[in-house]
Amino acid sequence: MKTKNVGEEMLKLLIHSSPLKELIFYDCPDYEKNDSETDPAWLEDELLQLFQMGARNDEVYARQDNTEYLFLIGNRFEEQCVPHWQACIVKKDEFDSVIDSLQ
């Protein structure tokens, strides 16, 4: 089941100071993306929103640190199968360049 509160978890990570911040969540399963209630672009929209949150945080709270954000995203391609994991690492102050690459 996909999490609907990934943004809230990202906010928690932005508030606390640590060198590595991990956010683990699931994309909508591929076998549900044809369902009329499921948005097939959910993951792309969610990642864009998370990266925009990170960019805004970098603008407001200019800290001199080496923080890295690790995003782990699970997806089930078929019902009853083991999740496939994707990873994305974004360093502090690199959110804007990642956003540009998504748009």
DSSP file with accessible surface (Angstrom, degrees, kcal/mol):
  #  RESIDUE AA STRUCTURE BP1 BP2  ACC     N-H-->O    O-->H-N    N-H-->O    O-->H-N    TCO  KAPPA ALPHA  PHI   PSI    X-CA   Y-CA   Z-CA
    1    1 A M              0   0  200      0, 0.0    25,-0.2     0, 0.0     2,-0.1   0.000 360.0 360.0 360.0 134.5    0.0    0.0    0.0
    2    2 A K        -     0   0   46     23,-0.1     2,-0.3     1,-0.1    25,-0.1  -0.467 360.0-117.4 -77.5 147.2    1.4    3.4   -0.9
    3    3 A T        -     0   0   55     23,-0.6     3,-0.3    -2,-0.1    -1,-0.1  -0.634  18.3-166.4 -82.0 136.7    2.0    5.9    1.8
    4    4 A K  S    S+     0   0  171     -2,-0.3     3,-0.2     1,-0.2    -1,-0.1   0.435  82.6  59.9-100.2  -0.3    0.1    9.1    1.6
    5    5 A N     >  +     0   0   81      1,-0.1     4,-1.6     2,-0.1     3,-0.2  -0.070  57.9 122.3-119.3  33.6    2.2   11.0    4.1
    6    6 A V  H  > S+     0   0    2     -3,-0.3     4,-2.3     1,-0.2     5,-0.2   0.902  75.3  57.1 -62.7 -38.0    5.6   10.9    2.5
    7    7 A G  H  > S+     0   0   15      1,-0.2     4,-2.2     2,-0.2    -1,-0.2   0.879 103.6  52.8 -60.7 -37.8    5.8   14.7    2.6
    8    8 A E  H  > S+     0   0  112      2,-0.2     4,-1.7     1,-0.2    -1,-0.2   0.900 109.2  49.1 -64.9 -39.6    5.3   14.7    6.4
    9    9 A E  H  X S+     0   0   78     -4,-1.6     4,-1.8     2,-0.2    -2,-0.2   0.889 109.3  52.4 -66.9 -37.6    8.2   12.3    6.8
   10   10 A M  H  X S+     0   0    0     -4,-2.3     4,-2.3     1,-0.2    -2,-0.2   0.913 105.6  55.0 -63.0 -41.8   10.4   14.5    4.6
   11   11 A L  H  X S+     0   0   94     -4,-2.2     4,-1.6     1,-0.2    -1,-0.2   0.915 105.7  52.3 -58.7 -41.9    9.5   17.5    6.8
   12   12 A K  H  X S+     0   0  107     -4,-1.7     4,-1.4     1,-0.2    -1,-0.2   0.902 109.5  49.4 -60.9 -40.8   10.7   15.5    9.8
   13   13 A L  H  < S+     0   0   38     -4,-1.8    -1,-0.2     1,-0.2    -2,-0.2   0.879 108.1  53.2 -66.1 -38.3   14.0   14.8    8.1
   14   14 A L  H  < S+     0   0    6     -4,-2.3    -1,-0.2     1,-0.2    -2,-0.2   0.829 106.9  53.2 -65.8 -31.3   14.5   18.5    7.1
   15   15 A I  H  < S+     0   0  110     -4,-1.6     2,-0.3    -5,-0.2    -1,-0.2   0.883 100.4  67.5 -73.0 -38.6   14.0   19.6   10.7
   16   16 A H  S  < S-     0   0  125     -4,-1.4     2,-0.5     1,-0.0     0, 0.0  -0.599  78.7-129.3 -91.9 146.0   16.7   17.3   12.3
   17   17 A S        +     0   0   93     -2,-0.3    -3,-0.1    50,-0.0    -2,-0.1  -0.788  46.9 130.6 -96.1 124.8   20.4   17.6   11.7
   18   18 A S        -     0   0   45     -2,-0.5    50,-0.2    -5,-0.1     3,-0.1  -0.939  59.8-117.8-163.1 156.1   22.3   14.5   10.7
   19   19 A P  S    S+     0   0   86      0, 0.0    49,-2.2     0, 0.0     2,-0.4   0.794 102.5  35.0 -72.5 -27.0   24.8   13.7    7.9
   20   20 A L  E     -a   68   0A  78     47,-0.2     2,-0.5    -3,-0.0    49,-0.2  -0.990  65.9-173.1-131.2 126.1   22.6   11.0    6.3
   21   21 A K  E     -a   69   0A   3     47,-2.7    49,-3.3    -2,-0.4     2,-0.4  -0.980  10.0-162.0-119.5 124.4   18.8   11.3    6.1
   22   22 A E  E     -a   70   0A  99     -2,-0.5     2,-0.5    47,-0.2    49,-0.2  -0.905  10.8-174.1-112.4 136.6   16.9    8.3    4.8
   23   23 A L  E     -a   71   0A  11     47,-2.8    49,-2.6    -2,-0.4     2,-0.5  -0.981   8.4-174.2-128.6 115.6   13.3    8.2    3.5
   24   24 A I  E     +a   72   0A  97     -2,-0.5     2,-0.3    47,-0.2    49,-0.2  -0.953  20.0 139.6-115.0 125.4   11.9    4.7    2.6
   25   25 A F  E     -a   73   0A   5     47,-2.4    49,-2.3    -2,-0.5     2,-0.4  -0.954  43.5-106.0-155.1 171.6    8.5    4.4    1.0
   26   26 A Y  E     -a   74   0A  80     -2,-0.3   -23,-0.6    47,-0.2    49,-0.2  -0.866  20.2-139.4-107.8 140.6    6.6    2.5   -1.7
   27   27 A D        -     0   0    6     47,-3.2    49,-0.2    -2,-0.4     3,-0.1  -0.402  48.5 -79.4 -76.8 168.0    5.5    3.6   -5.1
   28   28 A C        -     0   0    2     11,-0.2    -1,-0.1    -2,-0.1     5,-0.1  -0.541  60.7-101.4 -67.1 132.5    2.1    2.6   -6.2
   29   29 A P    >>  -     0   0    9      0, 0.0     3,-1.8     0, 0.0     4,-0.6  -0.280  22.8-126.1 -59.2 142.1    2.4   -1.0   -7.4
   30   30 A D  G >4 S+     0   0   56     46,-1.5     3,-1.2     1,-0.3     4,-0.3   0.864 109.5  60.2 -56.4 -37.9    2.5   -1.4  -11.2
   31   31 A Y  G 34 S+     0   0   86     45,-0.7    -1,-0.3     1,-0.3     3,-0.1   0.644 107.0  47.4 -71.1  -9.3   -0.4   -3.8  -11.2
   32   32 A E  G X4 S+     0   0   72     -3,-1.8     3,-1.7     1,-0.1     6,-0.3   0.501  86.1  88.8-101.4  -7.7   -2.6   -1.1   -9.6
   33   33 A K  T << S+     0   0   42     -3,-1.2    -2,-0.1    -4,-0.6    -1,-0.1   0.685  83.5  57.1 -69.3 -15.7   -1.6    1.7  -12.0
   34   34 A N  T 3  S+     0   0  158     -4,-0.3    -1,-0.3    -3,-0.1     2,-0.2   0.548  82.8 108.2 -87.7  -6.9   -4.4    0.8  -14.4
   35   35 A D  S X  S-     0   0   75     -3,-1.7     3,-1.6     1,-0.1    -3,-0.0  -0.477  76.9-130.2 -69.2 136.6   -6.9    1.2  -11.6
   36   36 A S  T 3  S+     0   0  118      1,-0.3    -1,-0.1    -2,-0.2    -3,-0.0   0.760 106.7  54.2 -63.4 -22.1   -9.0    4.4  -12.2
   37   37 A E  T 3  S+     0   0  173     -5,-0.1     2,-0.5     2,-0.1    -1,-0.3   0.569  95.4  81.8 -87.9  -8.4   -8.3    5.5   -8.6
   38   38 A T  S <  S-     0   0   19     -3,-1.6     3,-0.0    -6,-0.3     0, 0.0  -0.856  73.1-140.0-105.0 129.3   -4.5    5.3   -9.0
   39   39 A D    >   -     0   0   73     -2,-0.5     3,-1.8     1,-0.1     4,-0.2  -0.741   6.2-153.4 -85.3 116.9   -2.5    8.0  -10.6
   40   40 A P  T 3  S+     0   0   78      0, 0.0     3,-0.3     0, 0.0     4,-0.2   0.749  95.2  53.3 -64.4 -19.6    0.2    6.4  -12.8
   41   41 A A  T 3> S+     0   0   37      1,-0.2     4,-2.4     2,-0.1     5,-0.3   0.208  74.4 114.3 -97.9  17.7    2.4    9.5  -12.3
   42   42 A W  H <> S+     0   0   28     -3,-1.8     4,-2.7     1,-0.2     5,-0.2   0.915  74.5  48.7 -56.2 -47.5    2.2    9.4   -8.5
   43   43 A L  H  > S+     0   0   12     -3,-0.3     4,-2.9    -4,-0.2     5,-0.3   0.938 111.8  47.7 -62.9 -46.8    5.9    8.7   -8.0
   44   44 A E  H  > S+     0   0  105      1,-0.2     4,-2.2     2,-0.2    -1,-0.2   0.922 114.7  46.9 -61.0 -42.5    7.2   11.4  -10.3
   45   45 A D  H  X S+     0   0   87     -4,-2.4     4,-2.2     2,-0.2    -1,-0.2   0.905 113.3  49.0 -64.3 -41.7    4.8   14.0   -8.7
   46   46 A E  H  X S+     0   0   21     -4,-2.7     4,-2.6    -5,-0.3    -2,-0.2   0.930 111.4  48.4 -66.2 -45.1    5.8   12.9   -5.2
   47   47 A L  H  X S+     0   0   26     -4,-2.9     4,-2.8     2,-0.2     5,-0.3   0.917 110.5  51.8 -62.4 -41.9    9.5   13.0   -5.9
   48   48 A L  H  X S+     0   0   39     -4,-2.2     4,-2.3    -5,-0.3    -1,-0.2   0.936 111.1  47.9 -59.6 -44.4    9.2   16.5   -7.4
   49   49 A Q  H  X S+     0   0   90     -4,-2.2     4,-2.1     2,-0.2    -2,-0.2   0.922 112.4  48.9 -63.3 -43.2    7.3   17.7   -4.3
   50   50 A L  H  X S+     0   0    0     -4,-2.6     4,-2.1     1,-0.2    -2,-0.2   0.923 112.3  47.9 -63.7 -43.0    9.9   16.1   -1.9
   51   51 A F  H  X S+     0   0    4     -4,-2.8     4,-2.4     1,-0.2    -1,-0.2   0.874 109.8  52.8 -67.5 -35.6   12.8   17.7   -3.9
   52   52 A Q  H  X S+     0   0   66     -4,-2.3     4,-2.6    -5,-0.3    -1,-0.2   0.902 107.4  52.4 -65.3 -37.9   11.0   21.1   -3.9
   53   53 A M  H  X S+     0   0   25     -4,-2.1     4,-2.3     2,-0.2    -2,-0.2   0.926 110.4  48.3 -61.3 -43.8   10.7   20.8   -0.1
   54   54 A G  H  X S+     0   0    0     -4,-2.1     4,-2.3     2,-0.2    -2,-0.2   0.907 111.0  50.0 -63.4 -41.1   14.4   20.2    0.1
   55   55 A A  H  X S+     0   0    5     -4,-2.4     4,-1.9     2,-0.2    -2,-0.2   0.921 111.1  48.6 -64.7 -43.3   15.2   23.1   -2.1
   56   56 A R  H  X S+     0   0  135     -4,-2.6     4,-2.2     1,-0.2     5,-0.2   0.906 110.7  51.5 -63.0 -39.7   13.0   25.5   -0.1
   57   57 A N  H  X S+     0   0   20     -4,-2.3     4,-2.9     1,-0.2    -2,-0.2   0.914 107.8  52.2 -63.5 -41.0   14.7   24.3    3.1
   58   58 A D  H  < S+     0   0   17     -4,-2.3    -1,-0.2     1,-0.2    -2,-0.2   0.876 110.5  49.1 -62.0 -37.1   18.1   24.9    1.6
   59   59 A E  H  < S+     0   0  135     -4,-1.9     3,-0.3    -5,-0.2    -2,-0.2   0.912 118.6  37.0 -67.9 -42.8   17.1   28.5    0.8
   60   60 A V  H  < S+     0   0  101     -4,-2.2     2,-0.7     1,-0.2    -2,-0.2   0.898 123.8  38.3 -79.7 -42.0   15.7   29.3    4.2
   61   61 A Y  S  < S-     0   0  133     -4,-2.9     2,-1.3    -5,-0.2    -1,-0.2  -0.725  71.9-171.2-115.2  81.1   18.2   27.4    6.4
   62   62 A A        +     0   0   81     -2,-0.7     2,-0.3    -3,-0.3    -4,-0.1  -0.596  17.7 172.9 -75.6  95.8   21.5   27.9    4.8
   63   63 A R        -     0   0   71     -2,-1.3     2,-1.1    -5,-0.1    -2,-0.1  -0.823  35.6-131.8-104.9 149.2   23.7   25.5    6.9
   64   64 A Q        +     0   0  187     -2,-0.3     2,-0.3     2,-0.0    -2,-0.1  -0.746  62.9 116.7 -98.0  85.7   27.2   24.6    6.2
   65   65 A D        -     0   0   53     -2,-1.1    -2,-0.1     2,-0.1    27,-0.0  -0.882  69.7-119.2-142.4 176.9   27.1   20.8    6.4
   66   66 A N        +     0   0  125     -2,-0.3    -2,-0.0    25,-0.1     2,-0.0  -0.164  48.8 163.5-111.8  39.1   27.6   17.7    4.3
   67   67 A T        -     0   0    3     24,-0.1    25,-2.7   -47,-0.1     2,-0.4  -0.302  17.0-167.5 -64.2 137.6   24.0   16.3    4.6
   68   68 A E  E     -aB  20  91A  66    -49,-2.2   -47,-2.7    23,-0.2     2,-0.5  -0.971  10.3-146.6-123.7 143.8   23.0   13.7    2.1
   69   69 A Y  E     -aB  21  90A   5     21,-3.1    21,-2.6    -2,-0.4     2,-0.6  -0.945   9.2-162.1-111.2 125.1   19.4   12.4    1.5
   70   70 A L  E     -aB  22  89A  30    -49,-3.3   -47,-2.8    -2,-0.5     2,-0.6  -0.945   3.7-167.0-109.8 118.2   18.9    8.8    0.6
   71   71 A F  E     -aB  23  88A   1     17,-3.2    17,-2.0    -2,-0.6     2,-0.5  -0.936   2.4-171.8-105.5 120.8   15.5    8.0   -1.0
   72   72 A L  E     -aB  24  87A  47    -49,-2.6   -47,-2.4    -2,-0.6     2,-0.5  -0.972   5.7-172.2-113.0 122.6   14.6    4.3   -1.2
   73   73 A I  E     -aB  25  86A   5     13,-2.7    13,-2.5    -2,-0.5     2,-0.3  -0.961   5.6-158.3-122.9 121.4   11.5    3.5   -3.2
   74   74 A G  E     +aB  26  85A   0    -49,-2.3   -47,-3.2    -2,-0.5     2,-0.3  -0.703  11.5 179.3 -96.5 149.2   10.0    0.0   -3.4
   75   75 A N  E     - B   0  84A   5      9,-1.7     9,-3.6    -2,-0.3     2,-0.6  -0.986  21.3-146.0-148.7 139.0    7.6   -1.2   -6.1
   76   76 A R        -     0   0   85     -2,-0.3   -46,-1.5     7,-0.2   -45,-0.7  -0.928   7.2-167.9-103.7 121.4    5.9   -4.5   -6.8
   77   77 A F  S    S+     0   0   97     -2,-0.6     2,-0.3     5,-0.4    -1,-0.1   0.804  76.1  18.5 -77.8 -30.7    5.6   -5.2  -10.5
   78   78 A E  S >  S-     0   0  137      4,-0.1     3,-1.7   -48,-0.1    -1,-0.2  -0.973  95.5 -88.4-136.9 155.1    3.2   -8.0  -10.0
   79   79 A E  T 3  S+     0   0  126     -2,-0.3     3,-0.1     1,-0.2    -2,-0.0  -0.317 111.8  15.2 -60.1 140.7    0.9   -9.1   -7.2
   80   80 A Q  T 3  S+     0   0  176      1,-0.2    -1,-0.2    -4,-0.0     2,-0.2   0.551  99.4 123.3  72.2   9.8    2.6  -11.4   -4.7
   81   81 A C  S <  S-     0   0   38     -3,-1.7    -1,-0.2     1,-0.1     3,-0.1  -0.634  70.7 -95.2-100.6 163.9    6.2  -10.6   -6.0
   82   82 A V        -     0   0  123     -2,-0.2    -5,-0.4     1,-0.1    -4,-0.1  -0.482  51.7 -99.7 -71.0 140.5    9.2   -9.3   -4.0
   83   83 A P        -     0   0   24      0, 0.0     2,-0.5     0, 0.0    -7,-0.2  -0.290  25.7-135.7 -63.9 145.9    9.5   -5.5   -4.2
   84   84 A H  E     -B   75   0A  91     -9,-3.6    -9,-1.7    -3,-0.1     2,-0.4  -0.880  24.7-144.2 -96.1 132.3   12.0   -3.9   -6.7
   85   85 A W  E     -B   74   0A 111     -2,-0.5     2,-0.3   -11,-0.2   -11,-0.2  -0.836  15.4-170.0-108.3 137.8   14.0   -1.1   -5.0
   86   86 A Q  E     -B   73   0A  85    -13,-2.5   -13,-2.7    -2,-0.4     2,-0.4  -0.919   9.8-157.3-116.5 149.0   15.2    2.1   -6.5
   87   87 A A  E     -B   72   0A  70     -2,-0.3     2,-0.4   -15,-0.2   -15,-0.2  -0.953  11.4-178.0-129.7 146.9   17.6    4.5   -4.8
   88   88 A C  E     -B   71   0A  40    -17,-2.0   -17,-3.2    -2,-0.4     2,-0.5  -0.981   8.1-162.3-142.4 128.8   18.3    8.2   -5.2
   89   89 A I  E     -B   70   0A 103     -2,-0.4     2,-0.4   -19,-0.2   -19,-0.2  -0.964   8.7-177.8-115.3 128.1   20.9   10.2   -3.3
   90   90 A V  E     -B   69   0A   0    -21,-2.6   -21,-3.1    -2,-0.5     2,-0.2  -0.994  15.2-145.3-125.8 125.7   20.7   14.0   -3.2
   91   91 A K  E >   -B   68   0A 102     -2,-0.4     3,-2.0   -23,-0.2   -23,-0.2  -0.573  38.9 -84.0 -84.9 153.5   23.3   16.1   -1.5
   92   92 A K  T 3  S+     0   0   22    -25,-2.7    -1,-0.1     1,-0.3   -37,-0.1  -0.225 118.5  22.6 -52.7 141.8   22.4   19.3    0.3
   93   93 A D  T 3  S+     0   0  107    -39,-0.2    -1,-0.3    -3,-0.1     4,-0.2   0.517 103.7  89.4  73.5   7.8   22.2   22.2   -2.1
   94   94 A E    <>  +     0   0   83     -3,-2.0     4,-1.7     2,-0.1     5,-0.2   0.361  54.1  95.2-109.5   2.8   21.7   19.8   -5.1
   95   95 A F  H  > S+     0   0    0      1,-0.2     4,-2.6    -4,-0.2     5,-0.2   0.903  81.2  55.7 -61.4 -39.7   17.9   19.7   -5.0
   96   96 A D  H  > S+     0   0   84      1,-0.2     4,-2.4     2,-0.2    -1,-0.2   0.913 107.5  48.0 -61.4 -42.1   17.5   22.5   -7.6
   97   97 A S  H  > S+     0   0   71      2,-0.2     4,-1.6     1,-0.2    -1,-0.2   0.878 111.9  50.1 -68.5 -33.9   19.6   20.6  -10.1
   98   98 A V  H  X S+     0   0   30     -4,-1.7     4,-1.3     2,-0.2    -2,-0.2   0.921 109.8  51.0 -68.4 -40.5   17.6   17.4   -9.5
   99   99 A I  H >X S+     0   0   13     -4,-2.6     4,-1.3     1,-0.2     3,-0.7   0.933 107.9  52.9 -61.1 -44.8   14.3   19.4   -9.9
  100  100 A D  H 3< S+     0   0  112     -4,-2.4     3,-0.3     1,-0.2    -1,-0.2   0.880 107.1  52.3 -59.2 -37.7   15.6   20.8  -13.3
  101  101 A S  H 3< S+     0   0   93     -4,-1.6    -1,-0.2     1,-0.2    -2,-0.2   0.769 108.6  51.1 -71.6 -23.4   16.4   17.3  -14.5
  102  102 A L  H <<        0   0   82     -4,-1.3    -1,-0.2    -3,-0.7    -2,-0.2   0.713 360.0 360.0 -83.3 -23.8   12.8   16.1  -13.7
  103  103 A Q     <        0   0  150     -4,-1.3    -3,-0.0    -3,-0.3    -4,-0.0  -0.395 360.0 360.0 -93.7 360.0   11.0   18.9  -15.5
